[in-house]
Structure formats: C-alpha cells, structure tokens
Amino acid sequence: MTQFDAEVTSDDKLWALLAYVLSPLIPILIMVMEDKKNRPFLKAHNAQALILGIIAIITSSLCVGILVWFYMIYLGFQAYQGKTVEVPLITKFVKDQGWA
C-alpha cells in the first residue's frame, strides 16, 4: 500500500503512464491542467517523467536515449499499476525542490 492508495483514480494512473511514455509533452500539459496538476499521485510521477524526458531528448543522439525511453515505459506501467516509483537521484531532487 502506498500513501496515495485511497485517492488514486484510474484516470490518475493513465495520465501517469502517459507522462512517462510521452514525455516531455504530457508532463508539460499536466502542469497547465488545473484538474490534474495538484493530484498527489500525478504530481509525484509528473516531475520525474518530465526530467527523464528531457534527459532522453538530450541523450537521444546516443544509444543511451533509447535506453532511458525504455526505462520510462517501464516506469509508466508501474505508475499505471498504481505504484509510486523511485528514480535514482531524480526522485530526491524532485522532492527537495518541492515539486512532488
């Protein structure tokens, strides 16, 4: 059980999946959607997905970008299952900034 179990909707899970798979586009979209940007489960996943998406774009000229994207798909499916994921270094950074 995670801290979000009582309030996570299937819509939250779907948007979290999309945030990882279609980053950075969907995370930016979530940040401007009033009904989505303050949902705790989405907020926890969205900033991580955005940072990973930016890393994937920067490293896309290397094979590393493809590996980051596959990792993001894995994280997206974990989020779709209602799980909160910890991304090394990024999760701590996001929490320290108060983004999640």
MDAnalysis code that builds the backbone (N, CA, C; Angstrom):
import MDAnalysis as mda
import numpy as np

u = mda.Universe.empty(300, n_residues=100, atom_resindex=np.repeat(np.arange(100), 3), trajectory=True)
u.add_TopologyAttr("name", ["N", "CA", "C"] * 100)
u.add_TopologyAttr("resid", np.arange(1, 101))
u.add_TopologyAttr("resname", ["MET", "THR", "GLN", "PHE", "ASP", "ALA", "GLU", "VAL", "THR", "SER", "ASP", "ASP", "LYS", "LEU", "TRP", "ALA", "LEU", "LEU", "ALA", "TYR", "VAL", "LEU", "SER", "PRO", "LEU", "ILE", "PRO", "ILE", "LEU", "ILE", "MET", "VAL", "MET", "GLU", "ASP", "LYS", "LYS", "ASN", "ARG", "PRO", "PHE", "LEU", "LYS", "ALA", "HIS", "ASN", "ALA", "GLN", "ALA", "LEU", "ILE", "LEU", "GLY", "ILE", "ILE", "ALA", "ILE", "ILE", "THR", "SER", "SER", "LEU", "CYS", "VAL", "GLY", "ILE", "LEU", "VAL", "TRP", "PHE", "TYR", "MET", "ILE", "TYR", "LEU", "GLY", "PHE", "GLN", "ALA", "TYR", "GLN", "GLY", "LYS", "THR", "VAL", "GLU", "VAL", "PRO", "LEU", "ILE", "THR", "LYS", "PHE", "VAL", "LYS", "ASP", "GLN", "GLY", "TRP", "ALA"])
u.atoms.positions = np.array([
    [0.846, -1.180, 0.000],
    [0.000, 0.000, 0.000],
    [0.895, 1.247, 0.000],
    [0.541, 2.203, -0.836],
    [1.293, 3.449, -0.879],
    [0.492, 4.536, -0.189],
    [1.089, 5.688, -0.040],
    [0.426, 6.804, 0.618],
    [-0.742, 7.341, -0.198],
    [-0.832, 6.959, -1.475],
    [-1.843, 7.507, -2.370],
    [-3.028, 6.575, -2.608],
    [-3.005, 5.328, -2.097],
    [-3.970, 4.307, -2.467],
    [-5.420, 4.752, -2.390],
    [-5.789, 5.488, -1.362],
    [-7.184, 5.867, -1.164],
    [-7.684, 6.854, -2.207],
    [-6.803, 7.634, -2.783],
    [-7.242, 8.701, -3.664],
    [-6.811, 8.542, -5.115],
    [-6.141, 7.456, -5.473],
    [-5.670, 7.259, -6.843],
    [-6.815, 6.729, -7.698],
    [-7.105, 7.444, -8.773],
    [-8.153, 7.017, -9.686],
    [-7.526, 6.350, -10.908],
    [-8.333, 5.658, -11.691],
    [-7.820, 5.052, -12.919],
    [-7.358, 6.137, -13.889],
    [-7.986, 7.298, -13.829],
    [-7.572, 8.428, -14.653],
    [-6.170, 8.896, -14.259],
    [-5.898, 8.953, -12.947],
    [-4.561, 9.319, -12.464],
    [-3.517, 8.341, -12.994],
    [-3.829, 7.068, -12.928],
    [-2.893, 6.045, -13.388],
    [-2.618, 6.183, -14.882],
    [-3.654, 6.425, -15.655],
    [-3.480, 6.578, -17.098],
    [-2.625, 7.794, -17.428],
    [-2.896, 8.928, -16.775],
    [-2.101, 10.132, -17.023],
    [-0.654, 9.943, -16.594],
    [-0.420, 9.205, -15.501],
    [0.956, 8.932, -15.068],
    [1.679, 8.076, -16.110],
    [0.998, 7.072, -16.643],
    [1.580, 6.250, -17.705],
    [1.935, 7.117, -18.910],
    [0.994, 7.943, -19.338],
    [1.218, 8.807, -20.494],
    [2.353, 9.807, -20.235],
    [2.482, 10.266, -18.988],
    [3.545, 11.218, -18.652],
    [4.916, 10.612, -18.900],
    [5.084, 9.336, -18.551],
    [6.378, 8.697, -18.776],
    [6.597, 8.372, -20.253],
    [5.578, 7.822, -20.908],
    [5.739, 7.344, -22.276],
    [5.835, 8.494, -23.280],
    [5.122, 9.584, -23.037],
    [5.096, 10.705, -23.979],
    [5.721, 11.974, -23.388],
    [6.769, 11.767, -22.615],
    [7.463, 12.903, -22.011],
    [8.390, 13.542, -23.026],
    [8.565, 14.823, -23.015],
    [8.131, 15.827, -22.046],
    [6.797, 16.491, -22.376],
    [6.142, 16.088, -23.456],
    [4.904, 16.738, -23.870],
    [3.787, 16.616, -22.824],
    [3.481, 15.406, -22.399],
    [2.373, 15.200, -21.454],
    [2.667, 15.821, -20.087],
    [3.887, 15.690, -19.527],
    [4.136, 16.374, -18.251],
    [3.901, 17.884, -18.316],
    [4.285, 18.501, -19.427],
    [4.039, 19.940, -19.565],
    [2.537, 20.203, -19.626],
    [1.816, 19.365, -20.337],
    [0.361, 19.500, -20.429],
    [-0.290, 19.337, -19.049],
    [0.158, 18.359, -18.287],
    [-0.384, 18.136, -16.940],
    [-0.147, 19.356, -16.049],
    [1.006, 19.999, -16.221],
    [1.341, 21.155, -15.390],
    [0.417, 22.349, -15.621],
    [-0.268, 22.399, -16.753],
    [-1.179, 23.513, -17.017],
    [-2.646, 23.135, -16.858],
    [-2.919, 21.866, -16.621],
    [-4.297, 21.420, -16.433],
    [-4.672, 21.539, -14.956],
    [-5.588, 22.439, -14.658],
    [-5.965, 22.708, -13.260],
    [-6.443, 21.460, -12.527],
    [-7.204, 20.597, -13.190],
    [-7.746, 19.420, -12.522],
    [-6.722, 18.299, -12.350],
    [-5.554, 18.424, -12.954],
    [-4.536, 17.368, -12.879],
    [-3.302, 17.771, -12.070],
    [-2.882, 19.008, -12.176],
    [-1.569, 19.381, -11.650],
    [-1.424, 19.252, -10.137],
    [-2.496, 19.247, -9.385],
    [-2.393, 19.143, -7.936],
    [-2.818, 17.792, -7.382],
    [-3.042, 16.806, -8.259],
    [-3.363, 15.446, -7.808],
    [-2.080, 14.827, -7.257],
    [-2.041, 14.404, -5.994],
    [-0.800, 13.935, -5.369],
    [-0.089, 12.818, -6.143],
    [-0.819, 11.824, -6.604],
    [-0.196, 10.714, -7.329],
    [0.413, 11.207, -8.627],
    [-0.309, 12.023, -9.357],
    [0.206, 12.577, -10.614],
    [1.392, 13.494, -10.376],
    [1.300, 14.300, -9.348],
    [2.380, 15.235, -9.035],
    [3.670, 14.475, -8.737],
    [3.558, 13.342, -8.035],
    [4.730, 12.537, -7.697],
    [5.397, 11.956, -8.938],
    [4.600, 11.574, -9.920],
    [5.156, 10.977, -11.135],
    [5.519, 12.019, -12.191],
    [4.792, 13.107, -12.255],
    [4.923, 14.056, -13.360],
    [6.296, 14.720, -13.445],
    [6.806, 15.212, -12.328],
    [8.106, 15.896, -12.351],
    [9.224, 14.926, -12.729],
    [9.141, 13.700, -12.219],
    [10.134, 12.687, -12.578],
    [10.082, 12.398, -14.072],
    [8.875, 12.239, -14.592],
    [8.708, 11.945, -16.018],
    [9.254, 13.087, -16.869],
    [9.009, 14.319, -16.451],
    [9.494, 15.476, -17.198],
    [11.025, 15.493, -17.246],
    [11.665, 15.293, -16.114],
    [13.126, 15.295, -16.068],
    [13.694, 14.150, -16.902],
    [13.099, 12.959, -16.785],
    [13.567, 11.832, -17.590],
    [13.377, 12.099, -19.079],
    [12.270, 12.739, -19.451],
    [12.030, 13.070, -20.852],
    [13.069, 14.023, -21.397],
    [13.436, 15.004, -20.590],
    [14.472, 15.951, -21.003],
    [15.811, 15.233, -21.154],
    [16.117, 14.337, -20.213],
    [17.358, 13.557, -20.312],
    [17.337, 12.694, -21.572],
    [16.195, 12.087, -21.872],
    [16.077, 11.247, -23.070],
    [16.323, 12.058, -24.337],
    [15.790, 13.278, -24.376],
    [15.995, 14.129, -25.557],
    [17.464, 14.528, -25.692],
    [18.060, 14.924, -24.579],
    [19.465, 15.346, -24.610],
    [20.364, 14.186, -25.040],
    [20.061, 12.999, -24.572],
    [20.912, 11.852, -24.877],
    [20.434, 11.068, -26.101],
    [19.444, 11.572, -26.802],
    [18.871, 10.812, -27.915],
    [19.846, 10.592, -29.062],
    [20.846, 11.421, -29.163],
    [21.838, 11.200, -30.212],
    [22.730, 10.004, -29.857],
    [22.668, 9.590, -28.641],
    [23.401, 8.415, -28.181],
    [22.415, 7.273, -27.981],
    [22.896, 6.067, -27.918],
    [22.012, 4.925, -27.641],
    [21.402, 5.014, -26.249],
    [22.008, 5.796, -25.380],
    [21.519, 5.953, -24.010],
    [20.088, 6.500, -24.003],
    [19.780, 7.405, -24.927],
    [18.442, 7.984, -25.005],
    [17.372, 6.931, -25.196],
    [17.648, 5.950, -26.005],
    [16.689, 4.862, -26.246],
    [16.516, 4.036, -24.976],
    [17.618, 3.781, -24.285],
    [17.526, 3.034, -23.032],
    [16.735, 3.802, -21.981],
    [16.923, 5.114, -21.907],
    [16.160, 5.952, -20.977],
    [14.683, 5.879, -21.329],
    [14.367, 5.907, -22.620],
    [12.969, 5.857, -23.040],
    [12.335, 4.519, -22.652],
    [13.051, 3.397, -22.826],
    [12.524, 2.095, -22.411],
    [12.318, 2.045, -20.898],
    [13.230, 2.652, -20.151],
    [13.086, 2.735, -18.700],
    [11.837, 3.535, -18.343],
    [11.585, 4.603, -19.097],
    [10.401, 5.427, -18.864],
    [9.119, 4.638, -19.149],
    [9.128, 3.787, -20.160],
    [7.959, 2.943, -20.443],
    [7.719, 2.002, -19.267],
    [8.775, 1.402, -18.744],
    [8.663, 0.534, -17.572],
    [8.064, 1.302, -16.386],
    [8.586, 2.507, -16.125],
    [8.064, 3.314, -15.023],
    [6.611, 3.695, -15.253],
    [6.275, 3.970, -16.504],
    [4.892, 4.297, -16.827],
    [3.952, 3.156, -16.492],
    [4.340, 1.934, -16.816],
    [3.494, 0.789, -16.489],
    [3.423, 0.551, -14.990],
    [4.505, 0.830, -14.282],
    [4.466, 0.736, -12.822],
    [3.468, 1.747, -12.263],
    [3.493, 2.966, -12.803],
    [2.557, 4.003, -12.367],
    [1.127, 3.596, -12.697],
    [0.931, 2.976, -13.860],
    [-0.407, 2.534, -14.270],
    [-0.945, 1.464, -13.328],
    [-0.057, 0.727, -12.686],
    [-0.455, -0.273, -11.696],
    [-0.745, 0.372, -10.334],
    [-0.558, 1.696, -10.247],
    [-0.838, 2.413, -9.012],
    [0.349, 2.497, -8.073],
    [1.522, 2.144, -8.556],
    [2.711, 2.147, -7.712],
    [3.430, 3.492, -7.800],
    [4.070, 3.865, -6.715],
    [4.936, 5.032, -6.700],
    [6.346, 4.521, -6.964],
    [7.047, 5.137, -7.882],
    [8.381, 4.660, -8.238],
    [9.443, 5.630, -7.744],
    [10.589, 5.091, -7.433],
    [11.737, 5.881, -7.009],
    [12.762, 5.842, -8.140],
    [13.060, 6.978, -8.715],
    [14.071, 7.075, -9.768],
    [15.350, 7.566, -9.111],
    [16.439, 6.796, -9.226],
    [17.683, 7.216, -8.563],
    [18.038, 8.667, -8.896],
    [18.405, 9.407, -7.898],
    [18.802, 10.817, -7.950],
    [17.633, 11.750, -8.274],
    [16.820, 11.421, -9.237],
    [15.753, 12.324, -9.690],
    [14.650, 12.458, -8.652],
    [14.237, 11.344, -8.029],
    [13.161, 11.412, -7.040],
    [13.549, 12.325, -5.882],
    [14.765, 12.169, -5.373],
    [15.215, 13.018, -4.267],
    [15.266, 14.483, -4.698],
    [15.790, 14.749, -5.896],
    [15.859, 16.113, -6.410],
    [14.469, 16.728, -6.520],
    [13.525, 15.987, -7.056],
    [12.150, 16.477, -7.242],
    [11.518, 16.787, -5.885],
    [11.712, 15.902, -4.911],
    [11.151, 16.136, -3.583],
    [11.825, 17.315, -2.884],
    [13.135, 17.427, -3.030],
    [13.860, 18.537, -2.409],
    [13.418, 19.896, -2.984],
    [13.029, 19.909, -4.253],
    [12.569, 21.138, -4.881],
    [11.112, 21.448, -4.528],
    [10.428, 20.477, -3.887],
    [9.022, 20.667, -3.539],
    [8.076, 20.460, -4.705],
    [8.551, 19.774, -5.743],
    [7.729, 19.544, -6.927],
    [6.817, 18.340, -6.779],
    [7.034, 17.547, -5.752],
    [6.204, 16.364, -5.525],
    [6.035, 16.136, -4.040],
])
